[in-house]
Amino acid sequence: MKAEIGIIGGSGLYSMPGFETQEEVHIETPFGRPSDNYVLGKLGGHSVAFLARHGRGHRLSPSELNFRANVYGMKSLGVERIISLSAVGSLKDEHHPLDFVIPDQFFDRTRGRVSTFFGDGLVAHVSFAHPVCPEICYVTIAMVTDYDCWHPDHDAVTVNEIITHLVKNAENACKVVAQAVAKIPAARSCQCGSALSHAIITDRKMVPEATRRKLGILIDKYFV
């Protein structure tokens, strides 16, 4: 079974109202194992693939997430759009706990893990001037749980309070995801599907065959 839309988030989304489970798939990728098996089914008239970002039972810490395997696995299933849900701390007064925020730009401070699919003889530079597509080919839904540690009036937040917000956010996330999936159009009119057309810098004749095979589902259409 193939999928059109990928959902990356908590395992509770598998049991969301309206989701019809049809198959569970284990995928091995050139980048290792994804966080968990993919759960495939129907939602809002679309074929979807769910993946628990931290694994079922929340087994993986943020620094252990194999994001390349997670996305590669989605790609191998035929996914062209991804909705990603993340619990976050708020750094602004106006973003309250239980609010949902849709980022349109990122400041990446990730450390200690690789940050690209490329290398090993193939160089590509994709522009991040507009990292989020208005056709929502990859969108992050940031679900606010607390004010982190900076807010003078909220410095005593407890783990129990955060868990309560996480549970409530999960309930709201199911509603948002169901409505978003139902409204996603079948055809893409954006440029996300050809993001690498001018990004591959390496002379195609010089790309090692092993690298070409490893990244085949990402780059083959640019090598014809």
Residue pairs with C-beta under 8 A, 6 or more apart in sequence:
1 22
1 23
1 25
1 40
1 47
2 47
2 77
2 78
3 38
3 40
3 47
3 48
3 49
3 74
3 77
3 78
3 79
4 46
4 47
4 48
4 78
4 79
4 80
4 81
4 186
5 43
5 46
5 47
5 48
5 49
5 79
5 80
5 81
5 82
5 83
5 181
5 184
6 48
6 49
6 50
6 51
6 74
6 77
6 79
6 81
6 82
6 83
7 13
7 48
7 49
7 50
7 51
7 82
7 83
7 84
7 85
7 177
7 181
8 51
8 53
8 70
8 74
8 82
8 83
8 84
8 85
9 50
9 52
9 53
9 83
9 84
9 85
9 86
9 173
9 177
10 52
10 53
10 54
10 85
10 170
10 173
11 36
11 52
11 56
11 57
12 170
12 174
13 19
13 50
13 85
13 170
13 173
13 174
13 177
14 21
14 39
14 50
14 52
16 43
16 174
16 177
16 178
17 174
17 178
18 43
18 44
18 178
19 41
19 42
19 43
19 48
19 50
19 178
20 41
20 42
20 43
21 39
21 40
21 41
22 40
22 41
22 42
23 39
23 40
23 41
24 37
24 38
24 39
24 40
25 37
25 38
25 40
25 49
25 77
26 37
27 34
27 37
27 38
27 73
27 76
27 77
29 68
29 69
29 72
29 73
29 76
30 72
30 214
30 215
31 66
31 68
31 69
31 72
31 117
32 66
32 68
32 69
33 66
33 69
34 51
34 66
34 69
34 70
34 72
34 73
35 51
35 52
35 53
35 54
35 55
35 60
35 65
35 66
35 69
35 70
36 51
36 52
36 55
36 56
38 49
38 50
38 51
38 73
38 74
38 77
39 49
39 50
39 51
40 47
40 48
40 49
40 50
40 77
41 47
41 48
41 50
42 48
43 177
43 178
43 181
43 182
44 178
44 179
44 181
44 182
44 183
45 182
46 181
46 182
46 184
48 181
49 74
49 77
49 79
51 70
51 73
51 74
53 60
53 65
53 70
53 84
53 86
54 60
54 61
54 62
54 65
63 112
63 113
67 113
68 114
68 117
71 82
72 117
72 217
72 218
74 82
75 217
75 218
76 217
80 137
80 188
80 193
81 135
81 136
81 137
81 138
81 184
81 188
82 137
82 138
82 139
83 136
83 139
83 141
83 177
83 180
83 181
84 138
84 139
84 140
84 141
85 140
85 141
85 143
85 173
85 177
86 140
86 141
86 142
86 143
87 143
87 145
87 166
87 169
88 101
88 142
88 143
88 144
88 145
89 144
89 145
89 146
89 147
89 148
89 149
90 96
90 97
90 99
90 144
90 146
90 147
90 148
91 148
91 150
93 151
95 101
95 144
96 144
97 144
97 145
97 146
97 147
97 165
98 144
98 165
98 168
98 169
98 172
99 144
100 141
100 142
100 143
100 144
100 169
100 172
100 173
100 176
101 141
101 142
101 144
102 139
102 140
102 141
102 142
103 132
103 140
103 142
104 132
105 131
105 132
106 128
106 131
108 115
116 124
117 215
117 218
118 124
118 215
120 208
120 210
120 211
120 214
121 202
121 206
121 207
121 208
121 211
122 200
122 202
122 207
122 208
122 211
122 212
122 215
122 219
123 200
123 201
123 202
124 196
124 199
124 200
124 201
124 202
125 199
125 201
126 195
126 196
126 199
127 199
132 138
132 139
132 140
133 139
133 190
133 191
133 192
134 190
135 185
135 188
135 189
135 190
135 192
136 180
136 184
137 188
137 190
137 192
137 193
138 192
141 173
141 176
143 166
143 169
143 172
143 173
144 165
144 169
145 162
145 165
145 166
145 169
146 154
146 157
146 161
146 162
146 165
147 154
147 157
149 155
196 218
196 219
196 222
197 222
200 219
200 222
204 223
207 223
212 219
212 223
